[in-house]
Amino acid sequence: MLTPEQYAEEIYAEDEQLNKVKQSIEDCGMRDVSIAPGYGRLLTLLVKTSGAKAVLEIGALGGYSGICMARGMNGDGKLLSLELKEDNADLARRNIAEAGYGEIVEYRIGPALDSLAQLEEQGERFDFFFIDADKENYPAYLEYAIKLAHPGAIIAGDNTLLRGRTLNPDKNGPAVLAMRKFNEMIARDERLLSAFIPAYDGLALAIVK
Ligand SMILES: C[S@@+](CC[C@H](N)C(=O)[O-])C[C@H]1O[C@@H](n2cnc3c(N)ncnc32)[C@H](O)[C@@H]1O
């Protein structure tokens, strides 16, 4: 029998553009840890329905989630993507340009915490955040997202289940502890209205009140 996620993927047509992105990641010899297709569609939907014009992504890899969010913006607005590795940002830049969204995307290279501190100093504000980088820093990324948010901004955080490790009491490494803290912050912080989606590898969603 199919899993719910497999069923969900089966009812959608192949997405040639996004398949190319996945292939390009493999061709570069990198591990493809792009967002699950179902959550990519959800990002497009959320960006579109919220009317977000200033989107901040933390963790670009090959540009898969960037394309999904750019689709929701209809080419109107700005997507700033924070990425540690120059090579990943180059690949994402090429893929996003090929998808037709090169004009609206900017990559900032380096540790995201440094870029976030700069953005705070510059007084930048965003309508939509997608957190999908090193898991140990998720709680700090969430704090920054709240600080940099316009009222009503949406925050999405991927991989909240860490392939089951978040739920396993025997797993207590730094990434797991940070993810549990992040999930509890999302659920309980009074500045947020939130939901936790336990499909695929888990996605946390919040609106900054
Ligand atoms: C899970 S992948 C991102 C996948 C991408 N969001 C997608 O769905 O298409 C994580 C990315 O975060 C980047 N990364 C890891 N640590 C980082 C850090 N401290 N600052 C910025 N980016 C980081 C990695 O280089 C990698 O490209």
The ligand as an SDF file (V2000), in Angstrom:
LIG
                    3D

 27 29  0  0  0  0  0  0  0  0999 V2000
   18.2480   21.3540    3.2760 C   0  0  0  0  0  0  0  0  0  0  0  0
   19.2920   22.2780    2.2620 S   0  0  0  0  0  0  0  0  0  0  0  0
   18.2120   23.5240    1.6290 C   0  0  0  0  0  0  0  0  0  0  0  0
   17.2270   22.9870    0.6420 C   0  0  0  0  0  0  0  0  0  0  0  0
   16.4350   24.0720   -0.0580 C   0  0  0  0  0  0  0  0  0  0  0  0
   15.7670   24.9380    0.8870 N   0  0  0  0  0  0  0  0  0  0  0  0
   15.3970   23.4500   -0.9530 C   0  0  0  0  0  0  0  0  0  0  0  0
   14.4010   22.9260   -0.4160 O   0  0  0  0  0  0  0  0  0  0  0  0
   15.5560   23.4870   -2.1760 O   0  0  0  0  0  0  0  0  0  0  0  0
   20.2300   23.1720    3.4320 C   0  0  0  0  0  0  0  0  0  0  0  0
   21.1270   24.2590    2.8540 C   0  0  0  0  0  0  0  0  0  0  0  0
   21.5240   25.0890    3.9540 O   0  0  0  0  0  0  0  0  0  0  0  0
   22.8690   25.4630    3.7650 C   0  0  0  0  0  0  0  0  0  0  0  0
   23.4300   25.8110    5.0750 N   0  0  0  0  0  0  0  0  0  0  0  0
   23.9030   24.9720    6.0380 C   0  0  0  0  0  0  0  0  0  0  0  0
   24.3450   25.6690    7.0910 N   0  0  0  0  0  0  0  0  0  0  0  0
   24.1370   26.9770    6.8030 C   0  0  0  0  0  0  0  0  0  0  0  0
   24.3940   28.1840    7.4960 C   0  0  0  0  0  0  0  0  0  0  0  0
   24.9500   28.1940    8.7140 N   0  0  0  0  0  0  0  0  0  0  0  0
   24.0610   29.3440    6.8890 N   0  0  0  0  0  0  0  0  0  0  0  0
   23.4800   29.3440    5.6580 C   0  0  0  0  0  0  0  0  0  0  0  0
   23.2220   28.2320    4.9580 N   0  0  0  0  0  0  0  0  0  0  0  0
   23.5500   27.0680    5.5230 C   0  0  0  0  0  0  0  0  0  0  0  0
   23.5150   24.2520    3.1330 C   0  0  0  0  0  0  0  0  0  0  0  0
   24.7100   24.6000    2.4720 O   0  0  0  0  0  0  0  0  0  0  0  0
   22.4060   23.7550    2.1990 C   0  0  0  0  0  0  0  0  0  0  0  0
   22.5450   24.3200    0.9180 O   0  0  0  0  0  0  0  0  0  0  0  0
  1  2  1  0
  2  3  1  0
  2 10  1  0
  3  4  1  0
  4  5  1  0
  5  6  1  0
  5  7  1  0
  7  8  2  0
  7  9  1  0
 10 11  1  0
 11 12  1  0
 11 26  1  0
 12 13  1  0
 13 14  1  0
 13 24  1  0
 14 15  1  0
 14 23  1  0
 15 16  2  0
 16 17  1  0
 17 18  1  0
 17 23  2  0
 18 19  1  0
 18 20  2  0
 20 21  1  0
 21 22  2  0
 22 23  1  0
 24 25  1  0
 24 26  1  0
 26 27  1  0
M  CHG  2   2   1   9  -1
M  END
$$$$
